[in-house]
Amino acid sequence: MPTAMHKTTIYLDDDTRLCLRRAAQREGKTQAEILRDAVRRYERETHEGLPPGVGGFRSGRRDVGERAETLLRAATRKRKWR
C-alpha cells in the first residue's frame, strides 16, 4: 500500500532552487523525490534515538495498547503522572 503524500510549500533562494533542479536532472528524479531523500538522510544522520523512557521498560501487562486512555486517566487521578 503506497504512503499518503501531503503537499508542503517551501521557499528556496535562487541558488538553492538551482541546486535542487540540477540534482533532480542529474539523478533522473523529481525535485520532490530529491527533497524527500534529503530530509530522510538528515533525519538518519541527526536522530538521537527515542526519548528517555520510551520503550525502555516492560509493564508486565499485555493490554496497555487497548487500555491506554483508561490507564493514563487512572495514573493522573493517583498523581502518578509526571
C-alpha positions, -999 to 999 in steps of 0.1 A, spaced: 0 0 0 15 34 -10 23 60 16 -1 90 15 15 122 2 9 156 15 17 189 -2 41 212 16 53 245 4 89 256 10 107 288 0 142 285 -16 166 312 -26 176 312 -63 209 293 -57 193 266 -37 165 262 -62 190 259 -90 209 232 -70 177 213 -65 168 214 -102 203 203 -112 203 174 -87 169 162 -99 181 163 -136 214 146 -127 197 118 -107 167 114 -130 143 121 -102 117 147 -94 126 176 -72 101 163 -46 120 129 -46 153 148 -40 138 167 -11 122 136 5 155 118 2 174 147 17 150 150 46 152 113 54 190 114 52 191 144 75 169 126 100 191 95 99 222 115 105 209 137 133 184 114 150 193 107 186 170 78 192 139 76 213 132 100 242 142 86 276 117 60 289 100 53 255 100 16 250 125 13 279 106 -9 303 81 -37 305 49 -32 324 41 -69 325 7 -61 310 -4 -72 276 -34 -48 273 -17 -15 276 -24 -5 239 -61 -12 242 -64 4 277 -40 34 272 -66 61 278 -81 44 309 -46 37 324 -35 73 318 -67 87 334 -61 64 364 -24 74 367 -34 111 366 -61 106 394 -35 89 415 -9 117 408 15 91 393 18 111 361 49 132 358 
